[in-house]
Amino acid sequence: MHQTIERMMEVVAKGDGDAIAPILAEDVRFLPPTYWAVWTGRDAVAAVLGHVGQVFSDFRYRRVMGEGHDWALEFQCKIGEFDAVGVDLITLGEDGLIKEFEVVMRPLKSVEALRKAMNDRVKTDARFIEFSKALQSGA
């Protein structure tokens, strides 16, 4: 297994944005399961993933599939009272860092619970004012 994938499996569920940041490419793109927008850039994506790790409980990876640059990591977790399963679709760049990170999840009630929990968290995080401005401006 690629060392970046191994490291990601260690740090993502902990919700530690500082530990996640070093495995992300500077221009990483994150496609969340909760809405049709793309977070771009190491700082913004590390902050989002840090919050996600705080929202999920009982998180564990069940299966890891892939090789080279393309990986799929199946996970299960709880979001409040709801069970969820999902897949992290990871593309690594030539430098071995995460270039693209897309998450797909089910069921819908769990995704809705994630969206609400994330919205509640990020509206109290001053970093997201700047990230949101950049996202809206397309920067």
C-alpha positions, 0 to 999 in steps of 0.5 A: 500500500502507498505510504500516503494512503497508510498515513491518511488512514491513520490521521483522517478519523482523528480530525487533526487538520495539522496532521492531515495537511502534510499529505495533501498537495498544495492545490488539492481538490476536495469534493464532499458528499454534502453539496456540489462544490469543490474545496481547493487548497491545502489549508481549506481541505485540511480544515474541512477534514479536521472538522469531519473527523470531529463529526464522525464517531466509530470511524473505521476503514473496512476495505482498501482498493487500489494501486499507483495513483488511484485508491478507493477506501471504504469506510463506516462510521456514525454521525450522531445517531445515524450509521453511514458507509462511504468511500473515499476516492483518492487520486495521488499526484506524481509527488505522492501527495493527495491531489483529489479527494472525493467522498461518496456516502449513504444513506441520505439521512446520514449525509443530511446529518453530516451536512447539518453538523458540518454547517454548525461547526464551520460557521463558528470557525473564523477560517471558513469566512476566508475559505468561503470567500475564495470558494464563491469567487472561484479563486 
